[in-house]
Amino acid sequence: MIYVIVWATLFSVTTTLSILLLGHRDIIAGDIGFTRLIKIIFDWRFILGAVLAFGSRLLFIMTNNAIYKIPELASSSTTITTLINSAAVIMVIIANHYFLDEQLNSVQIFGAVLIFIGIFFVTKA
């Protein structure tokens, strides 16, 4: 189970960092035409964000593999991996609040709590 926690945590971190980089106002603000799109693609934040996004896909596989090795969870390992890795959404919301000055509302906070409760029930074997 420790590997599941490690891989899922790394997945959450890489996903969050990728989204923070790609959500930077310099990248998403304004009209995006062909010339601007080319400029964005060669921006260091886009490149690093893409590398981190690719890394998070590999970490998804590692998490799924670790869950597959747990006999009582093996038959639904990919579904459970997806549910566990949905915790990354909560990290993204929190990081966006602190680093991109986005505001959290009560619905988002309530949704984050529900995700954690759902993850707890789904992974209880």
N, CA, C and O atoms as a GROMACS GRO file, in nm:
protein
  500
    1MET      N    1   0.082  -0.120   0.000
    1MET     CA    2   0.000   0.000   0.000
    1MET      C    3   0.087   0.126   0.000
    1MET      O    4   0.044   0.231  -0.049
    2ILE      N    5   0.208   0.117   0.056
    2ILE     CA    6   0.296   0.233   0.061
    2ILE      C    7   0.331   0.282  -0.080
    2ILE      O    8   0.342   0.402  -0.103
    3TYR      N    9   0.348   0.187  -0.175
    3TYR     CA   10   0.378   0.227  -0.312
    3TYR      C   11   0.262   0.303  -0.375
    3TYR      O   12   0.282   0.398  -0.451
    4VAL      N   13   0.141   0.262  -0.345
    4VAL     CA   14   0.023   0.332  -0.396
    4VAL      C   15   0.025   0.477  -0.348
    4VAL      O   16   0.001   0.569  -0.425
    5ILE      N   17   0.054   0.496  -0.221
    5ILE     CA   18   0.057   0.631  -0.164
    5ILE      C   19   0.168   0.714  -0.227
    5ILE      O   20   0.147   0.830  -0.263
    6VAL      N   21   0.286   0.654  -0.241
    6VAL     CA   22   0.400   0.727  -0.300
    6VAL      C   23   0.371   0.766  -0.444
    6VAL      O   24   0.387   0.882  -0.481
    7TRP      N   25   0.329   0.669  -0.526
    7TRP     CA   26   0.303   0.698  -0.668
    7TRP      C   27   0.189   0.796  -0.684
    7TRP      O   28   0.197   0.886  -0.768
    8ALA      N   29   0.083   0.781  -0.606
    8ALA     CA   30  -0.032   0.873  -0.616
    8ALA      C   31   0.007   1.014  -0.573
    8ALA      O   32  -0.039   1.112  -0.632
    9THR      N   33   0.091   1.025  -0.471
    9THR     CA   34   0.137   1.157  -0.427
    9THR      C   35   0.222   1.223  -0.534
    9THR      O   36   0.205   1.341  -0.564
   10LEU      N   37   0.314   1.146  -0.592
   10LEU     CA   38   0.398   1.200  -0.700
   10LEU      C   39   0.312   1.240  -0.821
   10LEU      O   40   0.338   1.341  -0.886
   11PHE      N   41   0.211   1.159  -0.851
   11PHE     CA   42   0.118   1.193  -0.959
   11PHE      C   43   0.052   1.327  -0.930
   11PHE      O   44   0.044   1.413  -1.018
   12SER      N   45   0.004   1.345  -0.809
   12SER     CA   46  -0.063   1.470  -0.772
   12SER      C   47   0.030   1.590  -0.783
   12SER      O   48  -0.011   1.696  -0.830
   13VAL      N   49   0.153   1.573  -0.740
   13VAL     CA   50   0.250   1.684  -0.744
   13VAL      C   51   0.283   1.720  -0.889
   13VAL      O   52   0.282   1.838  -0.924
   14THR      N   53   0.312   1.620  -0.972
   14THR     CA   54   0.348   1.650  -1.112
   14THR      C   55   0.229   1.710  -1.188
   14THR      O   56   0.246   1.801  -1.268
   15THR      N   57   0.111   1.658  -1.163
   15THR     CA   58  -0.009   1.711  -1.227
   15THR      C   59  -0.032   1.856  -1.186
   15THR      O   60  -0.061   1.942  -1.270
   16THR      N   61  -0.020   1.883  -1.056
   16THR     CA   62  -0.041   2.018  -1.005
   16THR      C   63   0.060   2.116  -1.063
   16THR      O   64   0.024   2.225  -1.108
   17LEU      N   65   0.186   2.078  -1.063
   17LEU     CA   66   0.289   2.166  -1.119
   17LEU      C   67   0.267   2.191  -1.268
   17LEU      O   68   0.285   2.303  -1.316
   18SER      N   69   0.227   2.088  -1.340
   18SER     CA   70   0.200   2.103  -1.483
   18SER      C   71   0.087   2.202  -1.506
   18SER      O   72   0.098   2.291  -1.590
   19ILE      N   73  -0.020   2.188  -1.432
   19ILE     CA   74  -0.134   2.278  -1.449
   19ILE      C   75  -0.101   2.419  -1.404
   19ILE      O   76  -0.147   2.516  -1.466
   20LEU      N   77  -0.024   2.433  -1.298
   20LEU     CA   78   0.018   2.567  -1.255
   20LEU      C   79   0.098   2.638  -1.365
   20LEU      O   80   0.075   2.755  -1.393
   21LEU      N   81   0.190   2.565  -1.426
   21LEU     CA   82   0.269   2.624  -1.534
   21LEU      C   83   0.184   2.662  -1.654
   21LEU      O   84   0.201   2.769  -1.712
   22LEU      N   85   0.092   2.573  -1.692
   22LEU     CA   86   0.009   2.597  -1.809
   22LEU      C   87  -0.105   2.694  -1.782
   22LEU      O   88  -0.165   2.747  -1.876
   23GLY      N   89  -0.136   2.718  -1.656
   23GLY     CA   90  -0.243   2.811  -1.621
   23GLY      C   91  -0.192   2.951  -1.592
   23GLY      O   92  -0.270   3.039  -1.554
   24HIS      N   93  -0.063   2.973  -1.611
   24HIS     CA   94  -0.006   3.107  -1.585
   24HIS      C   95  -0.074   3.209  -1.676
   24HIS      O   96  -0.097   3.182  -1.794
   25ARG      N   97  -0.104   3.325  -1.622
   25ARG     CA   98  -0.178   3.428  -1.695
   25ARG      C   99  -0.107   3.473  -1.824
   25ARG      O  100  -0.173   3.509  -1.921
   26ASP      N  101   0.026   3.470  -1.827
   26ASP     CA  102   0.099   3.508  -1.948
   26ASP      C  103   0.069   3.412  -2.063
   26ASP      O  104   0.078   3.450  -2.180
   27ILE      N  105   0.034   3.289  -2.030
   27ILE     CA  106   0.007   3.190  -2.133
   27ILE      C  107  -0.139   3.194  -2.176
   27ILE      O  108  -0.168   3.188  -2.296
   28ILE      N  109  -0.232   3.203  -2.082
   28ILE     CA  110  -0.374   3.188  -2.118
   28ILE      C  111  -0.445   3.320  -2.148
   28ILE      O  112  -0.554   3.317  -2.205
   29ALA      N  113  -0.386   3.434  -2.113
   29ALA     CA  114  -0.454   3.561  -2.134
   29ALA      C  115  -0.450   3.603  -2.281
   29ALA      O  116  -0.354   3.575  -2.352
   30GLY      N  117  -0.556   3.668  -2.325
   30GLY     CA  118  -0.561   3.724  -2.460
   30GLY      C  119  -0.604   3.625  -2.565
   30GLY      O  120  -0.635   3.509  -2.537
   31ASP      N  121  -0.607   3.674  -2.688
   31ASP     CA  122  -0.644   3.590  -2.801
   31ASP      C  123  -0.527   3.500  -2.839
   31ASP      O  124  -0.411   3.539  -2.834
   32ILE      N  125  -0.561   3.378  -2.876
   32ILE     CA  126  -0.458   3.284  -2.916
   32ILE      C  127  -0.476   3.250  -3.062
   32ILE      O  128  -0.557   3.165  -3.099
   33GLY      N  129  -0.399   3.318  -3.144
   33GLY     CA  130  -0.396   3.289  -3.287
   33GLY      C  131  -0.279   3.196  -3.317
   33GLY      O  132  -0.211   3.149  -3.226
   34PHE      N  133  -0.255   3.171  -3.445
   34PHE     CA  134  -0.150   3.078  -3.485
   34PHE      C  135  -0.012   3.124  -3.436
   34PHE      O  136   0.063   3.043  -3.381
   35THR      N  137   0.021   3.251  -3.456
   35THR     CA  138   0.153   3.302  -3.416
   35THR      C  139   0.170   3.291  -3.265
   35THR      O  140   0.275   3.248  -3.217
   36ARG      N  141   0.069   3.330  -3.191
   36ARG     CA  142   0.076   3.323  -3.045
   36ARG      C  143   0.085   3.178  -2.998
   36ARG      O  144   0.158   3.148  -2.903
   37LEU      N  145   0.013   3.090  -3.064
   37LEU     CA  146   0.017   2.948  -3.028
   37LEU      C  147   0.158   2.892  -3.046
   37LEU      O  148   0.205   2.816  -2.961
   38ILE      N  149   0.225   2.928  -3.154
   38ILE     CA  150   0.363   2.884  -3.175
   38ILE      C  151   0.453   2.938  -3.064
   38ILE      O  152   0.539   2.867  -3.013
   39LYS      N  153   0.433   3.064  -3.028
   39LYS     CA  154   0.512   3.124  -2.919
   39LYS      C  155   0.488   3.051  -2.787
   39LYS      O  156   0.582   3.027  -2.711
   40ILE      N  157   0.364   3.015  -2.760
   40ILE     CA  158   0.330   2.942  -2.637
   40ILE      C  159   0.398   2.805  -2.636
   40ILE      O  160   0.453   2.763  -2.534
   41ILE      N  161   0.394   2.737  -2.750
   41ILE     CA  162   0.452   2.602  -2.757
   41ILE      C  163   0.602   2.603  -2.726
   41ILE      O  164   0.654   2.506  -2.672
   42PHE      N  165   0.670   2.710  -2.758
   42PHE     CA  166   0.814   2.718  -2.732
   42PHE      C  167   0.847   2.790  -2.601
   42PHE      O  168   0.964   2.811  -2.570
   43ASP      N  169   0.745   2.829  -2.525
   43ASP     CA  170   0.765   2.891  -2.394
   43ASP      C  171   0.814   2.784  -2.296
   43ASP      O  172   0.764   2.671  -2.298
   44TRP      N  173   0.910   2.818  -2.211
   44TRP     CA  174   0.966   2.719  -2.118
   44TRP      C  175   0.859   2.662  -2.025
   44TRP      O  176   0.868   2.545  -1.986
   45ARG      N  177   0.759   2.742  -1.989
   45ARG     CA  178   0.653   2.693  -1.900
   45ARG      C  179   0.570   2.586  -1.969
   45ARG      O  180   0.530   2.488  -1.906
   46PHE      N  181   0.542   2.605  -2.098
   46PHE     CA  182   0.466   2.505  -2.173
   46PHE      C  183   0.546   2.376  -2.186
   46PHE      O  184   0.493   2.267  -2.165
   47ILE      N  185   0.673   2.389  -2.218
   47ILE     CA  186   0.758   2.270  -2.237
   47ILE      C  187   0.771   2.193  -2.106
   47ILE      O  188   0.754   2.071  -2.103
   48LEU      N  189   0.802   2.264  -1.997
   48LEU     CA  190   0.814   2.197  -1.867
   48LEU      C  191   0.680   2.138  -1.823
   48LEU      O  192   0.674   2.027  -1.769
   49GLY      N  193   0.572   2.213  -1.846
   49GLY     CA  194   0.438   2.161  -1.812
   49GLY      C  195   0.405   2.035  -1.890
   49GLY      O  196   0.345   1.942  -1.835
   50ALA      N  197   0.444   2.030  -2.017
   50ALA     CA  198   0.419   1.912  -2.099
   50ALA      C  199   0.501   1.792  -2.050
   50ALA      O  200   0.451   1.680  -2.045
   51VAL      N  201   0.626   1.817  -2.012
   51VAL     CA  202   0.711   1.710  -1.959
   51VAL      C  203   0.650   1.656  -1.828
   51VAL      O  204   0.645   1.535  -1.808
   52LEU      N  205   0.605   1.746  -1.741
   52LEU     CA  206   0.543   1.703  -1.616
   52LEU      C  207   0.413   1.627  -1.641
   52LEU      O  208   0.383   1.530  -1.571
   53ALA      N  209   0.334   1.671  -1.739
   53ALA     CA  210   0.210   1.601  -1.773
   53ALA      C  211   0.241   1.459  -1.823
   53ALA      O  212   0.172   1.364  -1.787
   54PHE      N  213   0.345   1.447  -1.904
   54PHE     CA  214   0.387   1.315  -1.950
   54PHE      C  215   0.432   1.230  -1.830
   54PHE      O  216   0.398   1.112  -1.821
   55GLY      N  217   0.508   1.290  -1.739
   55GLY     CA  218   0.551   1.220  -1.619
   55GLY      C  219   0.435   1.173  -1.534
   55GLY      O  220   0.439   1.064  -1.477
   56SER      N  221   0.331   1.255  -1.526
   56SER     CA  222   0.215   1.215  -1.446
   56SER      C  223   0.143   1.095  -1.508
   56SER      O  224   0.086   1.013  -1.436
   57ARG      N  225   0.146   1.084  -1.642
   57ARG     CA  226   0.088   0.965  -1.707
   57ARG      C  227   0.168   0.840  -1.669
   57ARG      O  228   0.110   0.734  -1.644
   58LEU      N  229   0.300   0.852  -1.665
   58LEU     CA  230   0.383   0.738  -1.622
   58LEU      C  231   0.354   0.703  -1.476
   58LEU      O  232   0.349   0.586  -1.439
   59LEU      N  233   0.336   0.804  -1.394
   59LEU     CA  234   0.304   0.779  -1.252
   59LEU      C  235   0.166   0.717  -1.236
   59LEU      O  236   0.143   0.641  -1.141
   60PHE      N  237   0.074   0.748  -1.325
   60PHE     CA  238  -0.056   0.681  -1.326
   60PHE      C  239  -0.036   0.531  -1.345
   60PHE      O  240  -0.097   0.450  -1.275
   61ILE      N  241   0.050   0.496  -1.440
   61ILE     CA  242   0.079   0.355  -1.466
   61ILE      C  243   0.141   0.288  -1.344
   61ILE      O  244   0.106   0.176  -1.309
   62MET      N  245   0.234   0.357  -1.278
   62MET     CA  246   0.300   0.301  -1.160
   62MET      C  247   0.199   0.282  -1.047
   62MET      O  248   0.202   0.180  -0.977
   63THR      N  249   0.109   0.379  -1.029
   63THR     CA  250   0.005   0.366  -0.926
   63THR      C  251  -0.086   0.248  -0.958
   63THR      O  252  -0.118   0.167  -0.871
   64ASN      N  253  -0.127   0.239  -1.084
   64ASN     CA  254  -0.215   0.131  -1.126
   64ASN      C  255  -0.148  -0.005  -1.104
   64ASN      O  256  -0.213  -0.099  -1.059
   65ASN      N  257  -0.020  -0.014  -1.134
   65ASN     CA  258   0.054  -0.138  -1.115
   65ASN      C  259   0.059  -0.176  -0.966
   65ASN      O  260   0.043  -0.293  -0.931
   66ALA      N  261   0.083  -0.076  -0.880
   66ALA     CA  262   0.088  -0.104  -0.735
   66ALA      C  263  -0.047  -0.151  -0.683
   66ALA      O  264  -0.052  -0.240  -0.598
   67ILE      N  265  -0.156  -0.092  -0.731
   67ILE     CA  266  -0.290  -0.135  -0.689
   67ILE      C  267  -0.320  -0.274  -0.744
   67ILE      O  268  -0.382  -0.356  -0.675
   68TYR      N  269  -0.279  -0.301  -0.865
   68TYR     CA  270  -0.303  -0.431  -0.927
   68TYR      C  271  -0.240  -0.544  -0.846
   68TYR      O  272  -0.290  -0.657  -0.847
   69LYS      N  273  -0.133  -0.514  -0.775
   69LYS     CA  274  -0.064  -0.616  -0.694
   69LYS      C  275  -0.134  -0.644  -0.562
   69LYS      O  276  -0.094  -0.734  -0.489
   70ILE      N  277  -0.237  -0.568  -0.530
   70ILE     CA  278  -0.316  -0.592  -0.408
   70ILE      C  279  -0.435  -0.679  -0.450
   70ILE      O  280  -0.525  -0.632  -0.519
   71PRO      N  281  -0.436  -0.806  -0.408
   71PRO     CA  282  -0.535  -0.900  -0.460
   71PRO      C  283  -0.680  -0.853  -0.452
   71PRO      O  284  -0.755  -0.869  -0.548
   72GLU      N  285  -0.720  -0.796  -0.340
   72GLU     CA  286  -0.861  -0.755  -0.325
   72GLU      C  287  -0.897  -0.631  -0.408
   72GLU      O  288  -1.015  -0.598  -0.421
   73LEU      N  289  -0.798  -0.564  -0.465
   73LEU     CA  290  -0.823  -0.445  -0.548
   73LEU      C  291  -0.789  -0.468  -0.695
   73LEU      O  292  -0.821  -0.384  -0.780
   74ALA      N  293  -0.725  -0.579  -0.727
   74ALA     CA  294  -0.673  -0.604  -0.862
   74ALA      C  295  -0.780  -0.602  -0.970
   74ALA      O  296  -0.754  -0.555  -1.080
   75SER      N  297  -0.899  -0.653  -0.940
   75SER     CA  298  -1.001  -0.664  -1.043
   75SER      C  299  -1.055  -0.529  -1.090
   75SER      O  300  -1.119  -0.521  -1.195
   76SER      N  301  -1.031  -0.423  -1.014
   76SER     CA  302  -1.076  -0.289  -1.054
   76SER      C  303  -0.965  -0.187  -1.035
   76SER      O  304  -0.990  -0.073  -0.996
   77SER      N  305  -0.841  -0.228  -1.062
   77SER     CA  306  -0.725  -0.143  -1.034
   77SER      C  307  -0.726  -0.010  -1.110
   77SER      O  308  -0.692   0.094  -1.052
   78THR      N  309  -0.765  -0.011  -1.236
   78THR     CA  310  -0.762   0.114  -1.313
   78THR      C  311  -0.868   0.212  -1.263
   78THR      O  312  -0.842   0.332  -1.255
   79THR      N  313  -0.985   0.162  -1.230
   79THR     CA  314  -1.090   0.249  -1.175
   79THR      C  315  -1.046   0.307  -1.042
   79THR      O  316  -1.064   0.427  -1.017
   80ILE      N  317  -0.990   0.226  -0.957
   80ILE     CA  318  -0.944   0.273  -0.826
   80ILE      C  319  -0.829   0.372  -0.843
   80ILE      O  320  -0.824   0.473  -0.774
   81THR      N  321  -0.738   0.344  -0.936
   81THR     CA  322  -0.628   0.438  -0.962
   81THR      C  323  -0.684   0.573  -1.005
   81THR      O  324  -0.638   0.677  -0.958
   82THR      N  325  -0.781   0.571  -1.093
   82THR     CA  326  -0.842   0.696  -1.139
   82THR      C  327  -0.906   0.772  -1.024
   82THR      O  328  -0.890   0.894  -1.013
   83LEU      N  329  -0.976   0.702  -0.939
   83LEU     CA  330  -1.041   0.768  -0.824
   83LEU      C  331  -0.938   0.825  -0.726
   83LEU      O  332  -0.953   0.937  -0.678
   84ILE      N  333  -0.833   0.748  -0.698
   84ILE     CA  334  -0.729   0.796  -0.607
   84ILE      C  335  -0.660   0.918  -0.666
   84ILE      O  336  -0.636   1.018  -0.597
   85ASN      N  337  -0.627   0.910  -0.795
   85ASN     CA  338  -0.557   1.021  -0.858
   85ASN      C  339  -0.645   1.143  -0.878
   85ASN      O  340  -0.595   1.251  -0.912
   86SER      N  341  -0.776   1.128  -0.858
   86SER     CA  342  -0.862   1.246  -0.865
   86SER      C  343  -0.835   1.341  -0.749
   86SER      O  344  -0.878   1.457  -0.752
   87ALA      N  345  -0.763   1.294  -0.648
   87ALA     CA  346  -0.722   1.382  -0.539
   87ALA      C  347  -0.630   1.493  -0.590
   87ALA      O  348  -0.616   1.596  -0.525
   88ALA      N  349  -0.569   1.471  -0.705
   88ALA     CA  350  -0.483   1.575  -0.765
   88ALA      C  351  -0.564   1.701  -0.791
   88ALA      O  352  -0.510   1.812  -0.784
   89VAL      N  353  -0.692   1.686  -0.822
   89VAL     CA  354  -0.778   1.801  -0.848
   89VAL      C  355  -0.780   1.894  -0.725
   89VAL      O  356  -0.780   2.016  -0.738
   90ILE      N  357  -0.784   1.834  -0.609
   90ILE     CA  358  -0.786   1.913  -0.485
   90ILE      C  359  -0.656   1.990  -0.471
   90ILE      O  360  -0.656   2.109  -0.436
   91MET      N  361  -0.544   1.923  -0.497
   91MET     CA  362  -0.415   1.992  -0.490
   91MET      C  363  -0.408   2.106  -0.591
   91MET      O  364  -0.352   2.212  -0.562
   92VAL      N  365  -0.463   2.084  -0.709
   92VAL     CA  366  -0.463   2.189  -0.812
   92VAL      C  367  -0.544   2.310  -0.765
   92VAL      O  368  -0.500   2.423  -0.782
   93ILE      N  369  -0.660   2.286  -0.707
   93ILE     CA  370  -0.745   2.395  -0.659
   93ILE      C  371  -0.672   2.475  -0.551
   93ILE      O  372  -0.672   2.598  -0.553
   94ILE      N  373  -0.609   2.405  -0.459
   94ILE     CA  374  -0.536   2.473  -0.350
   94ILE      C  375  -0.416   2.550  -0.406
   94ILE      O  376  -0.393   2.665  -0.369
   95ALA      N  377  -0.340   2.487  -0.496
   95ALA     CA  378  -0.223   2.554  -0.556
   95ALA      C  379  -0.265   2.675  -0.637
   95ALA      O  380  -0.200   2.780  -0.631
   96ASN      N  381  -0.374   2.663  -0.712
   96ASN     CA  382  -0.423   2.778  -0.790
   96ASN      C  383  -0.460   2.894  -0.698
   96ASN      O  384  -0.438   3.010  -0.732
   97HIS      N  385  -0.515   2.862  -0.584
   97HIS     CA  386  -0.551   2.966  -0.488
   97HIS      C  387  -0.426   3.040  -0.439
   97HIS      O  388  -0.425   3.163  -0.433
   98TYR      N  389  -0.325   2.966  -0.404
   98TYR     CA  390  -0.205   3.028  -0.346
   98TYR      C  391  -0.110   3.088  -0.450
   98TYR      O  392  -0.049   3.192  -0.425
   99PHE      N  393  -0.097   3.024  -0.566
   99PHE     CA  394   0.003   3.069  -0.663
   99PHE      C  395  -0.052   3.151  -0.778
   99PHE      O  396   0.020   3.231  -0.838
  100LEU      N  397  -0.180   3.133  -0.810
  100LEU     CA  398  -0.240   3.208  -0.920
  100LEU      C  399  -0.347   3.305  -0.870
  100LEU      O  400  -0.416   3.368  -0.951
  101ASP      N  401  -0.361   3.317  -0.739
  101ASP     CA  402  -0.457   3.407  -0.675
  101ASP      C  403  -0.602   3.381  -0.716
  101ASP      O  404  -0.683   3.474  -0.720
  102GLU      N  405  -0.634   3.257  -0.746
  102GLU     CA  406  -0.772   3.222  -0.774
  102GLU      C  407  -0.844   3.199  -0.642
  102GLU      O  408  -0.783   3.157  -0.543
  103GLN      N  409  -0.973   3.226  -0.641
  103GLN     CA  410  -1.050   3.218  -0.517
  103GLN      C  411  -1.123   3.083  -0.506
  103GLN      O  412  -1.175   3.031  -0.605
  104LEU      N  413  -1.125   3.030  -0.386
  104LEU     CA  414  -1.201   2.909  -0.358
  104LEU      C  415  -1.339   2.949  -0.308
  104LEU      O  416  -1.352   3.042  -0.228
  105ASN      N  417  -1.442   2.881  -0.355
  105ASN     CA  418  -1.574   2.908  -0.301
  105ASN      C  419  -1.621   2.787  -0.221
  105ASN      O  420  -1.555   2.683  -0.220
  106SER      N  421  -1.733   2.801  -0.156
  106SER     CA  422  -1.780   2.695  -0.067
  106SER      C  423  -1.813   2.567  -0.144
  106SER      O  424  -1.796   2.458  -0.089
  107VAL      N  425  -1.858   2.577  -0.266
  107VAL     CA  426  -1.889   2.459  -0.346
  107VAL      C  427  -1.761   2.381  -0.376
  107VAL      O  428  -1.761   2.258  -0.368
  108GLN      N  429  -1.653   2.450  -0.411
  108GLN     CA  430  -1.526   2.384  -0.438
  108GLN      C  431  -1.473   2.315  -0.313
  108GLN      O  432  -1.424   2.202  -0.320
  109ILE      N  433  -1.482   2.382  -0.201
  109ILE     CA  434  -1.435   2.322  -0.074
  109ILE      C  435  -1.519   2.199  -0.041
  109ILE      O  436  -1.464   2.096  -0.003
  110PHE      N  437  -1.650   2.210  -0.056
  110PHE     CA  438  -1.740   2.097  -0.030
  110PHE      C  439  -1.708   1.981  -0.124
  110PHE      O  440  -1.705   1.865  -0.081
  111GLY      N  441  -1.683   2.010  -0.252
  111GLY     CA  442  -1.649   1.907  -0.349
  111GLY      C  443  -1.518   1.837  -0.314
  111GLY      O  444  -1.507   1.715  -0.330
  112ALA      N  445  -1.420   1.913  -0.267
  112ALA     CA  446  -1.291   1.855  -0.227
  112ALA      C  447  -1.311   1.757  -0.112
  112ALA      O  448  -1.252   1.649  -0.110
  113VAL      N  449  -1.392   1.795  -0.016
  113VAL     CA  450  -1.419   1.707   0.098
  113VAL      C  451  -1.489   1.580   0.050
  113VAL      O  452  -1.456   1.470   0.095
  114LEU      N  453  -1.585   1.594  -0.040
  114LEU     CA  454  -1.655   1.476  -0.093
  114LEU      C  455  -1.560   1.383  -0.168
  114LEU      O  456  -1.572   1.261  -0.158
  115ILE      N  457  -1.465   1.439  -0.241
  115ILE     CA  458  -1.368   1.357  -0.312
  115ILE      C  459  -1.288   1.273  -0.214
  115ILE      O  460  -1.270   1.153  -0.233
  116PHE      N  461  -1.239   1.337  -0.107
  116PHE     CA  462  -1.162   1.262  -0.007
  116PHE      C  463  -1.245   1.153   0.059
  116PHE      O  464  -1.196   1.042   0.081
  117ILE      N  465  -1.369   1.183   0.091
  117ILE     CA  466  -1.457   1.082   0.151
  117ILE      C  467  -1.479   0.966   0.053
  117ILE      O  468  -1.474   0.850   0.092
  118GLY      N  469  -1.502   0.999  -0.073
  118GLY     CA  470  -1.522   0.896  -0.175
  118GLY      C  471  -1.399   0.809  -0.193
  118GLY      O  472  -1.410   0.686  -0.205
  119ILE      N  473  -1.282   0.871  -0.195
  119ILE     CA  474  -1.158   0.794  -0.208
  119ILE      C  475  -1.142   0.699  -0.090
  119ILE      O  476  -1.100   0.584  -0.107
  120PHE      N  477  -1.175   0.746   0.029
  120PHE     CA  478  -1.164   0.662   0.148
  120PHE      C  479  -1.254   0.538   0.133
  120PHE      O  480  -1.209   0.426   0.158
  121PHE      N  481  -1.379   0.557   0.092
  121PHE     CA  482  -1.472   0.444   0.081
  121PHE      C  483  -1.434   0.350  -0.033
  121PHE      O  484  -1.448   0.228  -0.019
  122VAL      N  485  -1.388   0.403  -0.144
  122VAL     CA  486  -1.354   0.319  -0.258
  122VAL      C  487  -1.233   0.231  -0.229
  122VAL      O  488  -1.227   0.116  -0.273
  123THR      N  489  -1.136   0.284  -0.155
  123THR     CA  490  -1.014   0.207  -0.130
  123THR      C  491  -1.021   0.121  -0.005
  123THR      O  492  -0.926   0.049   0.024
  124LYS      N  493  -1.130   0.126   0.069
  124LYS     CA  494  -1.145   0.039   0.186
  124LYS      C  495  -1.173  -0.102   0.136
  124LYS      O  496  -1.278  -0.129   0.078
  125ALA      N  497  -1.079  -0.190   0.158
  125ALA     CA  498  -1.096  -0.328   0.109
  125ALA      C  499  -1.159  -0.416   0.212
  125ALA      O  500  -1.180  -0.535   0.187
   0.00000   0.00000   0.00000
